[in-house]
Amino acid sequence: MNEENNNHYELVEDTVSSRPAQRRENPAQQEESGASQSGDARNPVDRLFLDKSGDEASNYTGDEESERDYRPIRQSHEYRSGCLGGLMYFVFVLCLSVVLACLGWMAASDVLALNKKEFNANVILPMSIFESETVTVYDEDGNPNGTKRVTHADIDYVADVLKDAGLIEYKWLFTSFCRLSHADTKVAPGEYELRSTYDYRALIQHMTPFSGGAVTVKVTFPEGYNMRQMFQLMEEKGVSDYDELMAAAADYKFNYSFLTDLEEGDASRLEGFLFPDTYEFYVNMQPASAINKFLETFHYSFDEEMQAQLEESGMDIRDVVIIASMIEKEAANDEERALIASVIYNRLNTGMPLGIDATILYVHPEHEGAPTAEMLAEDSPYNTRTRIGLPPTPICNPGLASLKAALNPASTNYYYYALDLESGTHRFFTNMADFNNFVGTQDYGG
């Protein structure tokens, strides 16, 4: 047994002695060296996270911050929330951009009339939605240079009418466009035929005078119509309102020489100068513009030759028109006009009352037939049976033939005329006896 132990001891001795001699190291170095030797299978990165036993290294000291600091790095909750918030913000911006793009496209489609079903619609802009004001006009240097009248339309009303007609979709957008383009001073009263394919700019352009979009109507005025009858017919045809026409006739300043001496404020100043003819008016036209058509035609119809005859006669143009208006109401045909004119001038020259019943009937527009005894007894400046001279105004609007007859009366000795009921024409007489005898043969009361 001892021998075996000795042998064993020798074996261990030999084993130990067979190792190279090693330098003694301090404990710390031995621990580090042992770690190096025992960790041959681990790389340096693993040794940062594993202890000697191979478990996860821990420097936990009881402090939560310390423990958290040495844990493996993980994505925090705030990081994940931040990513989610950024994604949501991106989606929100994208959706908002899509919505704005859609709204922009819808607005552009309305402004430019894109992809609209084609149809026509009539819209009416009444005079009541317009207001006028006097504004100062400035020259290029900014100095006041007079005044002018400017008319403004109620754009909200215009937008409502267009929207109701299906011509626009967005009232707020149209009114904004109008305010930027000053459309309230461009559109005018009237009835207009507009197309759904008109963009905003075209809609405004076609609601202006002479644009081609206005609805028109032709009206024929017979010779001998007075101003009231003409204005009533214009109202019936939808041209303008009767009261507004009368107001314009009284107060509007028309720039014609034959109206120079006639004071404003009385509509009758235009009686006789509204030349009868066939006219084409805009529906719901401005009253002053409609009246101007008559006056313009009178101005050009009263040509240079007639003007020369007027100057040669020494008469006032208004007196000539008054005489022409009586001729128009009395004459049965063109051949009689110059003869009736001669009777009127002969009576005026001798101081006789004209005795023309048509002047009395002028102030009784509702009466039909011959004047009554009460009318004939009235103390009126239009009663030419009791008053000497011309009535104060024309009694109708004469045509060109009567105007020429008033300037070129026939040269006769006639002072009387009476209607022949059988022929429907007038008979002329130089004396009262012959006149009375003929009248006795006629049954004017029937």
Secondary structure, 3 states (H helix, E strand, C coil): CHHHHHHHHHHHHHHHHHCCCCCCCCHHHHHHHHHHHHCCCCCHHHHHHECCCCCECCCCCCCHHHHHHCCCCCCCHHHHHHHHHHHHHHHHHHHHHHHHHHHHHHHHHHHHCCCCCCCEEEEEECHHHEEEEEEEEECCCCCEEEEEEEEEECHHHHHHHHHHCCCCCCHHHHHHHHHHHCHHHCCCCEEEEEECCCCHHHHHHCCCCCCCCECEEEEECCCCCCHHHHHHHHHHCCCCCHHHHHHHHHHCCCCCHHHCCCCCCCHHHHCCCCCCCEEEEECCCCHHHHHHHHHHHHHHHCCHHHHHHHHHHCCCHHHHHHHHHHHHHHCCCHHHHHHHHHHHHHHHHHCCCCCCHHHHHHCCCCCCCCCCHHHHCCCCCCCCCCCCCCCCCCCCCCCHHHHHHHHCCCCCCCCEEEEECCCCEEEEECCHHHHHHHHCCCCCCC
